[in-house]
């Protein structure tokens, strides 16, 4: 069963009103925005990734969902499988760094024992408040599609880590950091949320996430891959715009806003919404075929 089919089955269960029909990355519970993300060894991180970096990424991915709602971070909980002392110690040092860097105090959680040889499965739940909480389903026909930051860096960093191409040059170090220690765009989310119609973070790939925003909003979306922003380090490694737009793990903010409006933060316009359905691509204004792979989907 793939992710979409499983979610469809879940929607038949009794849902809390704040669940947003399970079509968003975060829920609302009173004044709080709540989100929960799990990282699985071999799926979301490599066994060779440093434990401190894994701790950072685990928290940052959750805070990125809060950023997409314009929330202020309130607290996190942690579910953690105890393993060997050295790994646990390095993880805790990384956890200390990320929670202090983003003012994300620990509220509680649970510990279990990791069976010998089992992959690590790590879960954080994050709580935010004071959120404008724009939904991913709020885009309107005529809206422009924007994204913060640069796209494709994390995918290039993952490729370098997987291939063992860990050279000491600044470009590789930058890409590895974008993969291992992403920056949740909390300040940008706070600035954008009161003004945009829809917003979500780019976790599975810009194209697949743009398609999800359009589907949730009942609209069509057109993306121009040649406008997708890439860093100098990604350019230097020959990462194409299309590869960048399908790579995932960027944790930048993707948002829909009225045409002609200028964002109060650094962002790049990459597409537009219109009546209809589906995702289409243009290069130089001319339609081009969709790639076979739009991004990452669990179970696909």
C-alpha positions in Angstrom: 0.0 0.0 0.0 1.5 3.4 -0.9 1.3 6.5 1.1 -1.7 8.0 -0.7 -3.7 4.9 -0.3 -2.9 4.6 3.4 -3.9 8.2 4.0 -7.2 7.6 2.1 -8.0 4.7 4.5 -7.1 6.9 7.5 -9.6 9.5 6.4 -12.4 7.0 6.9 -11.6 7.0 10.6 -13.0 9.5 13.1 -10.9 12.7 12.6 -10.3 15.6 14.9 -11.6 18.9 13.4 -8.0 20.2 13.6 -6.7 17.3 11.4 -7.5 19.3 8.2 -8.7 16.0 6.7 -5.1 14.8 6.9 -4.3 16.9 3.8 -1.7 19.2 5.5 1.7 18.8 7.2 0.4 20.0 10.6 -2.8 20.0 12.6 -4.3 22.6 14.9 -5.3 21.8 18.5 -6.7 24.9 20.3 -4.0 27.6 20.0 -1.4 25.1 19.1 -0.1 23.8 15.7 1.1 20.2 16.0 3.3 18.2 13.7 5.2 14.9 14.0 7.9 13.5 11.7 9.8 10.2 11.8 13.3 9.5 10.4 14.1 5.9 9.5 17.7 4.7 9.1 18.3 3.7 5.4 15.3 5.7 4.3 15.8 9.3 5.6 19.4 9.1 6.7 22.5 6.9 6.0 23.9 4.5 8.6 27.2 6.4 8.1 25.7 9.9 8.9 27.0 11.3 12.2 24.5 10.8 15.1 24.7 14.5 16.0 23.6 15.5 12.5 20.8 13.0 12.6 19.5 14.6 15.8 19.7 18.0 14.2 17.8 16.9 11.1 15.1 15.1 13.1 14.3 18.3 15.0 14.7 20.6 12.0 12.3 18.7 9.8 9.6 19.1 12.4 10.3 22.8 12.9 10.1 23.2 9.1 6.5 22.2 9.3 5.9 24.8 12.0 7.7 27.3 9.8 5.2 26.6 7.0 2.4 27.6 9.3 4.1 30.7 10.5 4.2 29.3 14.0 6.4 30.3 17.0 8.1 27.2 18.4 6.7 26.1 21.7 8.2 22.7 22.5 9.1 19.2 21.2 8.8 15.6 22.4 11.2 12.8 21.4 10.7 9.1 21.0 14.1 7.4 21.0 15.5 3.9 20.7 18.5 3.4 23.1 21.5 1.6 21.4 25.2 1.9 22.1 26.5 4.6 24.5 28.8 6.4 22.0 25.9 6.7 19.4 23.5 7.9 22.1 26.0 10.4 23.5 26.7 11.9 20.1 23.0 12.1 19.3 22.3 13.9 22.6 25.0 16.5 21.8 23.4 17.1 18.5 20.0 17.4 20.1 21.3 19.9 22.6 22.7 22.0 19.7 19.6 22.1 17.6 17.2 22.7 20.5 19.3 25.6 21.7 19.8 27.0 18.2 16.0 27.1 17.5 14.6 27.7 21.1 12.8 24.3 21.0 12.7 23.1 24.6 12.0 19.4 25.3 8.6 18.6 26.8 9.0 14.8 27.1 8.7 11.7 25.1 9.5 8.0 25.3 12.6 5.7 25.2 12.7 2.1 24.1 15.5 -0.4 23.5 16.7 -0.9 19.9 16.9 -4.6 19.1 20.3 -5.7 17.9 20.7 -5.2 14.1 17.4 -3.3 13.8 17.4 0.1 11.9 16.9 3.2 14.1 13.5 4.8 14.0 13.4 8.3 15.5 10.3 10.5 16.1 9.9 14.0 17.2 6.6 15.8 17.7 6.7 19.6 17.6 4.3 22.2 19.0 4.0 25.7 17.9 1.7 28.6 18.7 0.8 32.2 17.6 0.4 30.9 14.0 -1.5 32.4 11.1 -1.4 28.7 9.8 -2.0 29.1 6.1 -3.2 25.7 4.7 -1.6 23.9 1.7 -5.1 23.9 0.2 -5.6 27.7 0.0 -4.0 28.6 -3.4 -6.3 30.6 -5.7 -6.4 30.7 -9.5 -4.0 33.4 -10.7 -1.7 33.1 -7.7 2.0 33.0 -8.2 4.1 30.1 -6.8 7.2 31.1 -4.9 10.0 29.3 -3.1 12.6 30.5 -0.6 16.3 29.7 -0.7 17.9 27.4 -3.2 16.7 23.9 -4.3 18.7 20.7 -4.9 21.5 21.3 -2.4 20.4 18.5 0.0 20.0 16.0 -2.9 23.5 16.8 -4.0 24.8 16.5 -0.5 23.1 13.1 -0.1 24.7 11.9 -3.3 28.1 13.0 -2.1 27.6 11.2 1.3 26.3 8.1 -0.4 29.2 7.9 -2.9 31.8 8.7 -0.3 32.8 11.8 -2.2 33.5 13.8 1.0 36.2 16.1 -0.2 37.4 19.1 1.9 36.3 21.8 -0.6 33.8 24.4 0.6 31.2 23.5 -2.0 31.0 19.9 -0.8 30.9 21.0 2.8 28.0 23.3 2.1 26.0 20.7 0.3 26.6 18.1 3.0 25.4 20.7 5.6 22.3 21.3 3.6 21.5 17.6 3.6 22.6 16.8 7.2 21.7 20.0 9.1 18.9 21.8 7.2 17.7 25.2 8.5 14.0 25.5 9.2 12.8 28.8 7.8 11.1 29.9 10.9 11.7 33.7 10.5 10.6 33.6 6.9 7.5 31.6 7.8 6.5 34.1 10.4 6.9 37.0 7.9 5.0 35.2 5.1 2.2 33.4 6.8 -0.1 36.4 7.4 0.0 37.3 3.7 0.1 34.1 1.6 -2.9 32.0 0.6 -1.1 28.6 0.9 2.2 27.4 2.2 4.1 24.2 2.9 7.7 23.1 3.2 9.6 21.4 0.3 10.4 18.0 1.8 9.9 15.5 -1.0 10.8 17.6 -4.0 9.6 20.9 -5.4 7.6 19.4 -8.3 5.8 16.8 -6.2 5.1 19.2 -3.4 3.8 21.9 -5.9 1.5 19.2 -7.4 0.2 18.4 -3.9 -0.5 22.0 -3.2 -2.4 22.3 -6.4 -4.4 19.1 -5.8 -5.3 20.2 -2.3 -6.4 23.6 -3.6 -8.4 22.1 -6.5 -6.3 23.8 -9.1 -3.7 23.3 -11.9 -0.1 24.5 -11.4 2.5 25.3 -14.0 6.2 25.3 -12.9 9.1 26.7 -15.0 12.1 24.5 -14.1 14.6 27.0 -15.5 13.5 29.4 -12.8 14.2 27.0 -9.9 16.9 28.7 -7.8 20.2 26.7 -7.4 23.2 27.5 -5.3 26.7 28.1 -6.8 27.8 24.7 -5.3 24.9 22.9 -7.0 25.7 24.6 -10.3 29.4 23.7 -9.9 28.4 20.0 -9.7 26.2 20.2 -12.8 22.9 19.7 -10.9 20.3 20.5 -13.5 17.2 22.5 -12.6 15.0 19.5 -13.2 17.2 17.3 -11.0 17.1 19.9 -8.3 13.3 20.2 -8.5 12.8 16.5 -7.9 15.5 15.8 -5.3 13.8 16.6 -2.0 15.0 17.3 1.5 15.4 21.0 0.9 13.1 22.2 3.7 12.5 25.5 2.0 9.1 27.2 2.0 6.8 26.8 -1.0 3.9 29.3 -1.1 1.1 30.7 -3.2 0.4 34.5 -3.2 -1.4 37.0 -5.3 0.2 37.9 -8.6 2.0 41.2 -8.4 2.6 40.9 -4.6 6.3 41.0 -3.5 7.3 38.7 -0.6 8.9 40.4 2.4 11.7 37.7 2.4 14.1 36.5 -0.3 12.2 34.2 -2.6 12.0 33.2 -6.3 8.9 32.9 -8.4 8.8 29.5 -10.0 5.2 29.0 -11.3 1.6 29.9 -11.2 -1.8 28.5 -10.4 -4.9 28.4 -12.7 -8.3 26.7 -13.0 -8.1 23.0 -13.8 -6.0 20.2 -12.4 -2.6 18.7 -12.5 1.0 19.8 -12.9 2.6 21.0 -16.1 6.1 22.3 -17.0 7.3 25.0 -19.3 10.8 25.9 -20.6 11.1 29.3 -22.2 7.3 29.5 -22.2 6.9 26.3 -24.2 5.3 23.2 -22.6 7.6 20.2 -21.9 6.9 16.7 -20.8 6.8 15.8 -17.1 9.7 13.6 -15.8 8.8 10.1 -14.8 9.9 10.9 -11.2 8.5 14.1 -9.6 9.9 13.5 -6.1 9.9 11.1 -3.2 6.7 9.2 -2.1 6.7 6.5 0.5 5.5 3.1 -0.7 5.8 4.1 -4.4 
